[in-house]
């Protein structure tokens, strides 16, 4: 008799991610893929050559669990230069296998059965599954529909004695909104005296536009004492496939973070860590030029869509453009995104995929981290709608 058992899913609401679904649909229908958030161009040549060199020099076995010292030293130097805070190289910086691993490890480190974690919708789709897998409950607080800023009254109302963590993301995926220093001050005042932690997803930290500066939690002395701050080399250096990120947190939090990390991935791509350390130590200003680089792409893509029936929302950071398609269709955003991919041959991501409840606006997200010819090919098709 065949073996059978009753399997109860720990993530019954989770299927294949919308990013995978839309990328597969784009491939099937020959669509220009502006859905999944990855560049279709290469990272710096010097960085790739450094990777090859370290691979041939034998950096192919396990790296130290916390990350190689040279890379952690460069991370500390960058934090000091950008945010005026130098985290302790040995105790407060952990290199991870991508930012998603760092987000998961931070949640697993402190969230216990029955704890509540506040997430601000729309939010990245990995947040809630990580919370649920660790026995917590995600409390969804919608951002303001007008500008995707924090609804302070709604956030205050959501805080409870069970609140264990608040998760913020700036520059924001999918909207491109950015938090200001005044927002961090208001947040600090709101959670002061509460036994809760902050998880700050700052993977787009260097992609910020219009003479704005990134308000990092690392630059806020009060907040960083209770925060895990996560960033991504993949986003900064156009190498998303290398899957290398890092987490900066105070020593006590890093101790708990590393307990999870060492049994989750243990360590991260060894040769790539050396390549990144070399590239950063060489005096590269790549990260400082990233905002201007992507602002030019934002401006070009917006110009290409002049005359279309889409309404383009403001974008202050990250590399995504939200568009309102109300003048084109009254379909829900999931249906519209599928139609756009299969019929108009341009893939996008529906914003409802980032939300607990579908937003009232009809919005989809385009990724403009693409070559100019890719953006032009997509725009030509979108102008015909």
C-alpha positions, 0 to 999 in steps of 0.5 A: 500500500502506498505511503500517505500522510497528512501534510499541513503546510506551514505557509498555506497562503504562499505559492510561487512568488509573483516575481517568478510567475511574471518572469516565467509569463514574460518568457513564455510570451516574448514580453519585455520583462520590466517585472522582476527587479534585476538589472539586464546589464553587468556590474563593474568590470574590475569587480568581475575580474577580482572575482575571477582572480580570487577564484583561481587563487583558491578562495573556494572553501568556506568563508568565516561565518561572520564574513571575511574581515577585509569586507567587514572592515570596508562595510564599517568604513562605508557606514562611517563615511556615509552615515557618521557611524562606524559599527564594530567590525568584529561584533556588529557586522555580519555578511549574509547570503543576500539581503533576504537571508539577513531579513529572515535571520533578524526576524528569527533572532527575536520574534517568538511565538505569539509576537506581532511584527508590524509591516507597512503595506505595500511591502516586500513579499518575503517579510510576512512568511518569515514572520509566520515561520517563526511563530509571529503574526504580521500586522499590516499597516497601510502607508498613505495612498497619496504619497506612500508615507507613514500613516502615523495615527494608523501606526500608533493604533497598531502598536500593542504590548505584543509588538515585538518588531517594526519593519521599515523599508527606505527607499521603498519597494515598490513605490520609490518613496523615501523616509526623511530624518524627521520621520526617523525622529517621529518614529523614535519618539513613538516607540521610545520606552517600548520593548520592541526592535526595528528592522530597517530594509535599506537595500536601495540606500544608494539609489536616491534622487533629486538631491535627497540624501538617504536617512539611514537608521545607522545615522540615528543614534537612538534608533540604531541601538534597537535596530537590525539594518540590512543592505545589499551588494547585489543592488549596489553593484548590479550583481543580484545573482551573487546573493551577498548582503549584510546586517549591521546591528548592536553586539547583543542583537548580532549575537542572536542574529549570528546564531540563526545565520550559522545554521541557515547558510553558515557562510557566504560566497567566499571569492565574491567577498574578497572581490568586493573587499578589493573593489571597495578598498580600491577607492571606487566611488560607484556607490556614490554615483549610483543615484545619478546613474539611476535618476537618468534612467528614471528620467529617460523612462518617464520621458519615453512614456509621455503621451501614454495613457498611464499616470506616472507616480513620483519616484524619489528612490529605488529603481521602480516606477509605479503607474496608474492604469485607470485610463486603460482598464478597469481590471484588477491589477493582477488581471491587468498585469497578466493581460499586459504581459500576454497581450501588450508584451510588457511584464509588470508586477501588480501592487496588490502582491505587496499588500494584505488587502488590494489597494484602491488604486489601479497600480502596477510596478515597472522596473527601470534598472534596464538598458536604454534599448530595453526601456525603449522597446517596452515604452514603444509597446506601452505607447500603443495601448 
